[in-house]
Amino acid sequence: MIITTAVAILPGIAQRLKIPSAVLEILFGLLIGGGLLGLEIGGHWLPFLAELGFLMLMFLAGAEVDFWALKRESARGILLYLSVFGVTLSLALAAAIIFGWSLFLGLSLATSSLAVVLSCLKDRGIVRSPLGQSILVSATLGDFLTFFSITLYILVVRYGATLRLLAPLAVFGFFGLMLWSIKQWVWWNPDKAALLLGRTEASELGVRFCLAVLFVLVGLSQLVGLEPVLGAFLGGTVLSLIFRERRLLEEKISALAYGFLTPFFFIHIGAEVDLKGLLHREALLAFVGLWFISFLVKLIPAQLLRLKGFGLREVAAAGVLLSARLSLLIAAATIGVKEGLIPGETRDALVLLALVSSFLSPALFRRLLNRGRLQELVKGH
């Protein structure tokens, strides 16, 4: 009863505080779990709903990937953004090797939070400006490539250099066939496709379609021995790749996910974090070092954006905002623990990193781009 009540009221509080609701949900999980109050959460219902929420979260993460923004970029621009990602990944892996961390931890540090980035850019009114688009494309490409790098790493660790590495080809092949089939159907049946995207009706065909795509790809991923979240992520990219004007359908799916399922996932994550262990002096010092490295691996590569004509202050702001992490980092940490690639203590540190960066990075971004500079960016656009 306590948890379901919290699911209902926390989003409203988060909105008034102007912070992501996921942050409050994780903090609530910390409060009721082993970290502070130490309440025992019995039964299987919370883990079950949390797992469903996790799949929906990854579906929406795939839907957030703006492939249309990538299509608008020139080949030279895409190469520049790939270079930004390449330097980010190289620095993150180098840091993991130097400090004796798991390579999986290094891969996880290459993530950003596309949702936090987009929300902050919209809040500042520069999402359509050249700087806003550069930040958005960098986050989009970075998250997409990082997720598949993590998937490949898990496969290599699990199976080694064997033919089992070809298992994803079955998923990608089916994904390509599904994508082609849906595109053909949309092309030849635009009126019916419009029903999926726009009109509100009792049967909610669009929502059913999205859930069908989600669970078909999740089931196929499990059949070939992949993480179900890969299928969920690919399911979301179907929505992003095919339907350009998908706002209403995405709002319906988001209402189901963020209004009901994903809060249980974030509360469950918070309840599993050992906050008392993180508050030890050695753990706090290690966390500060982790945060500093996670900040640098985004700030340094962002300097490449100066090749697009941005000033030092603008590229610094871009690097700061790209260092914001939330859902995808928590998802990576959850997968890492399940696969035995990182211990629970590292997962807890990554969850805390996601919380801190989702607060701090947008705040620093706003300080770097003051009102006067924002007006120049908007006028330049």
C-alpha positions as CSV (number, residue, x, y, z in Angstrom):
1,M,0.0,0.0,0.0
2,I,2.9,2.4,0.9
3,I,4.6,1.8,-2.5
4,T,1.4,2.1,-4.6
5,T,0.5,5.4,-2.8
6,A,4.1,6.7,-3.5
7,V,3.7,5.7,-7.2
8,A,0.7,8.0,-7.3
9,I,2.0,11.0,-5.5
10,L,5.8,11.2,-6.3
11,P,5.4,12.4,-9.9
12,G,3.5,15.5,-8.7
13,I,6.1,16.3,-6.1
14,A,8.9,15.8,-8.7
15,Q,7.1,18.2,-11.1
16,R,6.9,20.9,-8.5
17,L,10.6,20.4,-7.6
18,K,11.5,20.4,-11.4
19,I,13.5,17.1,-11.1
20,P,13.0,13.8,-12.9
21,S,10.4,11.7,-11.2
22,A,12.8,8.7,-11.4
23,V,15.1,10.5,-9.0
24,L,12.4,10.8,-6.3
25,E,11.3,7.2,-6.9
26,I,14.8,5.9,-6.4
27,L,15.2,8.0,-3.2
28,F,11.9,6.6,-2.0
29,G,13.2,3.1,-2.5
30,L,16.4,4.1,-0.6
31,L,14.2,5.4,2.3
32,I,12.0,2.2,2.6
33,G,14.7,-0.4,1.7
34,G,17.8,-1.6,3.4
35,G,19.5,1.8,3.2
36,L,17.5,3.8,5.9
37,L,14.3,2.4,7.3
38,G,15.2,-1.2,6.4
39,L,11.6,-2.3,5.7
40,E,11.2,-5.8,4.4
41,I,9.3,-5.9,1.1
42,G,7.7,-9.3,0.8
43,G,6.1,-11.2,-2.1
44,H,6.9,-11.5,-5.7
45,W,4.7,-8.7,-7.0
46,L,7.3,-5.9,-6.8
47,P,10.1,-7.7,-8.6
48,F,7.6,-8.8,-11.3
49,L,6.3,-5.3,-11.9
50,A,9.8,-3.9,-11.7
51,E,10.9,-6.3,-14.5
52,L,8.0,-5.2,-16.7
53,G,8.9,-1.6,-15.9
54,F,12.5,-2.3,-16.9
55,L,11.3,-3.6,-20.3
56,M,9.0,-0.6,-20.8
57,L,11.8,1.7,-19.8
58,M,14.2,0.3,-22.5
59,F,11.4,0.3,-25.1
60,L,11.0,4.1,-24.5
61,A,14.7,4.5,-24.5
62,G,14.7,3.0,-28.0
63,A,11.8,5.3,-29.0
64,E,13.7,8.3,-27.8
65,V,16.5,7.7,-30.3
66,D,15.9,10.4,-33.0
67,F,17.0,8.8,-36.2
68,W,15.4,11.6,-38.2
69,A,17.9,14.0,-36.6
70,L,20.7,11.8,-37.8
71,K,19.3,11.7,-41.3
72,R,19.4,15.5,-41.4
73,E,23.2,15.5,-40.7
74,S,25.8,15.5,-43.5
75,A,28.3,12.6,-43.7
76,R,30.9,14.9,-42.3
77,G,28.7,15.8,-39.4
78,I,28.0,12.1,-38.6
79,L,31.7,11.4,-38.8
80,L,32.4,14.2,-36.2
81,Y,29.7,12.8,-33.8
82,L,31.1,9.3,-34.3
83,S,34.6,10.7,-33.4
84,V,33.1,12.2,-30.2
85,F,31.7,8.9,-29.3
86,G,34.9,7.1,-30.1
87,V,37.0,9.3,-27.9
88,T,34.4,9.0,-25.1
89,L,34.5,5.2,-25.3
90,S,38.3,5.1,-25.5
91,L,38.7,7.4,-22.5
92,A,36.1,5.4,-20.4
93,L,37.8,2.1,-21.2
94,A,41.3,3.5,-20.6
95,A,40.1,4.8,-17.2
96,A,38.7,1.3,-16.4
97,I,42.0,-0.3,-17.3
98,I,44.1,2.3,-15.4
99,F,42.1,2.1,-12.2
100,G,41.5,-1.6,-12.3
101,W,37.8,-1.4,-12.9
102,S,35.7,-3.8,-14.9
103,L,35.6,-3.0,-18.6
104,F,31.8,-3.2,-18.3
105,L,32.0,-0.3,-15.9
106,G,34.0,1.6,-18.5
107,L,31.3,0.9,-21.1
108,S,28.6,2.1,-18.7
109,L,30.3,5.4,-18.3
110,A,29.9,6.1,-22.0
111,T,26.1,6.5,-21.6
112,S,24.2,9.7,-21.4
113,S,20.6,10.4,-20.5
114,L,18.8,11.4,-23.7
115,A,15.6,12.2,-21.7
116,V,17.5,14.6,-19.4
117,V,19.4,16.2,-22.3
118,L,16.2,16.8,-24.3
119,S,14.3,18.1,-21.3
120,C,17.1,20.6,-20.5
121,L,17.4,21.8,-24.1
122,K,13.7,22.4,-24.3
123,D,13.7,24.2,-21.0
124,R,16.3,26.6,-22.3
125,G,14.6,27.0,-25.6
126,I,17.6,25.9,-27.7
127,V,16.6,22.5,-28.8
128,R,16.3,23.6,-32.5
129,S,19.5,25.7,-32.4
130,P,22.7,24.4,-34.0
131,L,24.2,23.8,-30.5
132,G,21.1,22.1,-29.3
133,Q,21.0,19.8,-32.3
134,S,24.7,19.0,-31.9
135,I,24.2,18.0,-28.3
136,L,21.0,16.0,-29.1
137,V,22.6,14.1,-32.0
138,S,25.7,13.4,-29.8
139,A,23.5,11.9,-27.1
140,T,21.4,10.0,-29.5
141,L,24.3,8.4,-31.3
142,G,26.2,7.8,-28.1
143,D,23.4,6.0,-26.3
144,F,22.5,3.9,-29.3
145,L,26.1,2.7,-29.9
146,T,26.9,2.3,-26.2
147,F,23.9,0.0,-25.7
148,F,25.0,-2.3,-28.5
149,S,28.7,-2.2,-27.3
150,I,27.4,-3.4,-23.9
151,T,25.4,-6.2,-25.6
152,L,28.5,-7.3,-27.7
153,Y,30.7,-7.3,-24.6
154,I,28.2,-9.4,-22.7
155,L,28.2,-11.9,-25.6
156,V,32.0,-12.1,-25.7
157,V,32.3,-12.7,-22.0
158,R,29.5,-15.3,-22.0
159,Y,30.5,-17.3,-25.1
160,G,34.0,-16.2,-26.0
161,A,35.1,-16.1,-29.7
162,T,32.6,-18.8,-30.8
163,L,29.8,-19.1,-33.3
164,R,27.4,-18.2,-30.5
165,L,28.5,-14.6,-31.1
166,L,26.3,-14.9,-34.3
167,A,23.2,-15.3,-32.1
168,P,22.3,-11.6,-32.3
169,L,22.1,-12.0,-36.1
170,A,18.8,-13.9,-35.7
171,V,17.4,-11.0,-33.7
172,F,18.7,-8.3,-36.0
173,G,17.5,-10.3,-39.0
174,F,14.0,-10.6,-37.6
175,F,14.2,-6.9,-36.6
176,G,15.1,-5.9,-40.2
177,L,12.3,-8.1,-41.6
178,M,9.8,-6.6,-39.2
179,L,11.0,-3.1,-40.0
180,W,10.7,-3.6,-43.7
181,S,7.2,-5.3,-43.4
182,I,5.8,-2.5,-41.2
183,K,7.2,0.2,-43.5
184,Q,5.6,-1.5,-46.5
185,W,2.3,-1.7,-44.6
186,V,2.5,2.0,-43.6
187,W,3.3,3.0,-47.2
188,W,0.3,1.1,-48.7
189,N,-2.1,1.8,-45.8
190,P,-1.6,5.4,-44.7
191,D,-5.1,5.7,-43.4
192,K,-4.8,2.7,-41.2
193,A,-1.4,3.8,-40.0
194,A,-2.9,7.1,-39.0
195,L,-5.3,5.2,-36.7
196,L,-2.4,3.7,-34.9
197,L,-0.8,7.1,-34.4
198,G,-3.5,9.5,-33.7
199,R,-7.1,8.7,-33.0
200,T,-8.2,7.8,-29.5
201,E,-10.5,4.8,-29.3
202,A,-11.5,2.1,-26.9
203,S,-9.5,-0.6,-28.6
204,E,-6.3,1.5,-28.5
205,L,-4.8,-0.3,-31.6
206,G,-1.6,1.8,-31.5
207,V,-0.8,0.8,-27.9
208,R,-1.6,-2.9,-28.7
209,F,0.7,-2.7,-31.7
210,C,3.6,-1.3,-29.6
211,L,3.2,-3.9,-26.9
212,A,3.1,-6.7,-29.5
213,V,6.3,-5.5,-31.1
214,L,7.9,-5.2,-27.6
215,F,7.1,-8.7,-26.4
216,V,7.8,-10.4,-29.8
217,L,11.3,-9.0,-29.8
218,V,11.8,-9.7,-26.1
219,G,10.7,-13.3,-26.6
220,L,13.0,-13.7,-29.6
221,S,15.9,-12.3,-27.6
222,Q,15.4,-14.8,-24.8
223,L,15.2,-17.7,-27.3
224,V,18.6,-16.9,-28.7
225,G,20.1,-16.3,-25.3
226,L,20.3,-12.5,-25.3
227,E,19.2,-10.0,-22.7
228,P,15.5,-9.4,-23.0
229,V,16.2,-5.6,-22.8
230,L,17.9,-5.8,-26.2
231,G,14.6,-6.8,-27.7
232,A,12.8,-4.1,-25.8
233,F,15.2,-1.5,-27.0
234,L,14.9,-2.6,-30.6
235,G,11.2,-2.6,-30.2
236,G,11.3,1.1,-29.3
237,T,13.6,1.9,-32.3
238,V,10.8,0.5,-34.6
239,L,8.6,3.3,-33.3
240,S,11.3,5.8,-33.9
241,L,12.4,4.6,-37.3
242,I,9.0,4.2,-38.9
243,F,6.7,6.8,-37.4
244,R,8.0,10.4,-37.6
245,E,4.8,12.0,-36.3
246,R,4.3,9.7,-33.3
247,R,3.7,12.2,-30.5
248,L,0.2,11.0,-29.5
249,L,1.1,7.3,-29.6
250,E,4.3,7.9,-27.7
251,E,2.3,9.9,-25.1
252,K,0.0,6.9,-24.6
253,I,2.9,4.5,-24.2
254,S,4.7,6.9,-21.9
255,A,1.5,7.2,-19.7
256,L,1.4,3.4,-19.3
257,A,5.1,3.1,-18.6
258,Y,5.9,6.2,-16.5
259,G,2.4,6.3,-14.9
260,F,2.4,2.7,-13.7
261,L,5.3,0.3,-14.5
262,T,8.6,2.1,-14.5
263,P,8.1,3.7,-11.0
264,F,8.1,0.1,-9.6
265,F,11.4,-0.5,-11.3
266,F,13.1,2.6,-9.9
267,I,11.6,2.0,-6.4
268,H,12.9,-1.5,-6.5
269,I,16.3,-0.3,-7.6
270,G,16.5,2.1,-4.7
271,A,15.3,-0.5,-2.2
272,E,18.2,-2.8,-3.3
273,V,20.9,-0.1,-2.8
274,D,23.1,-0.5,0.3
275,L,23.2,3.2,1.2
276,K,25.0,2.6,4.5
277,G,27.8,0.8,2.6
278,L,28.1,3.8,0.2
279,L,28.4,6.2,3.1
280,H,31.7,4.7,4.4
281,R,34.7,7.0,3.9
282,E,36.5,4.7,1.4
283,A,33.3,4.2,-0.6
284,L,32.6,8.0,-0.7
285,L,36.2,8.7,-1.9
286,A,35.9,6.0,-4.6
287,F,32.5,7.5,-5.7
288,V,34.0,11.0,-6.0
289,G,36.7,9.6,-8.2
290,L,34.1,7.7,-10.3
291,W,32.0,10.9,-10.7
292,F,35.1,12.9,-11.7
293,I,36.1,10.4,-14.4
294,S,32.6,10.1,-15.6
295,F,32.6,13.9,-16.0
296,L,35.9,14.0,-17.9
297,V,35.0,11.3,-20.4
298,K,32.2,13.5,-21.6
299,L,33.8,16.9,-21.2
300,I,37.1,16.2,-23.1
301,P,35.5,14.6,-26.3
302,A,33.0,17.5,-26.5
303,Q,35.9,19.8,-27.5
304,L,35.7,18.2,-30.9
305,L,32.5,20.1,-31.4
306,R,34.6,23.3,-31.8
307,L,35.1,22.0,-35.4
308,K,31.5,23.1,-35.9
309,G,32.3,26.6,-35.0
310,F,31.1,26.7,-31.4
311,G,33.1,28.6,-28.7
312,L,34.8,27.2,-25.7
313,R,31.9,28.0,-23.4
314,E,29.4,26.3,-25.7
315,V,31.4,23.1,-26.1
316,A,32.1,23.0,-22.3
317,A,28.3,23.3,-21.7
318,A,27.7,20.5,-24.2
319,G,30.1,18.2,-22.4
320,V,28.6,19.0,-19.0
321,L,25.1,18.3,-20.2
322,L,26.2,15.1,-21.9
323,S,27.6,13.9,-18.6
324,A,24.0,13.7,-17.2
325,R,23.1,10.1,-16.8
326,L,19.9,8.4,-15.5
327,S,17.8,5.6,-17.0
328,L,20.4,4.0,-19.3
329,L,23.1,4.0,-16.7
330,I,20.8,2.4,-14.2
331,A,19.7,-0.2,-16.8
332,A,23.4,-1.0,-17.6
333,A,24.1,-1.4,-13.9
334,T,21.1,-3.7,-13.5
335,I,22.3,-5.8,-16.4
336,G,25.9,-5.9,-15.1
337,V,24.8,-7.3,-11.8
338,K,22.5,-9.9,-13.4
339,E,25.4,-11.1,-15.7
340,G,27.9,-11.1,-12.8
341,L,30.1,-8.5,-14.5
342,I,30.0,-6.0,-11.6
343,P,29.4,-6.5,-7.9
344,G,26.4,-5.1,-6.1
345,E,28.6,-2.3,-4.6
346,T,29.5,-1.0,-8.0
347,R,25.8,-1.1,-9.1
348,D,25.0,1.0,-6.0
349,A,27.7,3.5,-6.9
350,L,26.4,3.8,-10.5
351,V,22.8,4.3,-9.2
352,L,24.1,7.1,-7.0
353,L,26.1,8.5,-9.9
354,A,22.9,8.6,-12.0
355,L,21.1,10.5,-9.2
356,V,23.9,13.1,-8.7
357,S,24.6,13.7,-12.4
358,S,20.9,14.1,-13.2
359,F,20.8,17.0,-10.7
360,L,24.3,18.5,-11.1
361,S,24.9,18.4,-14.9
362,P,21.8,20.3,-15.9
363,A,22.4,22.9,-13.2
364,L,26.0,23.4,-14.4
365,F,24.8,23.6,-18.0
366,R,22.4,26.4,-17.0
367,R,25.2,28.3,-15.3
368,L,27.5,28.1,-18.3
369,L,24.8,29.3,-20.7
370,N,23.5,32.4,-19.1
371,R,20.5,34.4,-20.4
372,G,22.6,36.6,-22.6
373,R,24.3,33.7,-24.3
374,L,21.0,31.9,-24.7
375,Q,19.5,34.9,-26.5
376,E,22.5,34.9,-28.9
377,L,22.0,31.2,-29.6
378,V,18.3,31.6,-30.3
379,K,18.8,34.7,-32.5
380,G,21.6,32.8,-34.4
381,H,19.1,30.1,-35.1
